[in-house]
Amino acid sequence: MADVDWRSEEAYANFKNAESMDIAWEWLRRDTDYQRNYQSLGQAQRLTGATETFRLQWGLSFRR
């Protein structure tokens, strides 16, 4: 994950165009519990899609 200076206006230049889904994803991907839980999934699970339990725990849904 790239280090971003949260105090830098340049780092968030596109924020004004963000939708609620974008903001929610940015929040979630920086959550250490989420990161740890994601890393605990097997590689095959990460490549083919997260398990239903994982998706429900983190409130994720994927469009088909």
Secondary structure as UniProt FT lines:
FT   TURN            6..7
FT   HELIX           10..12
FT   TURN            13..14
FT   HELIX           15..17
FT   HELIX           20..29
FT   HELIX           32..40
FT   HELIX           43..48
FT   HELIX           52..58
//
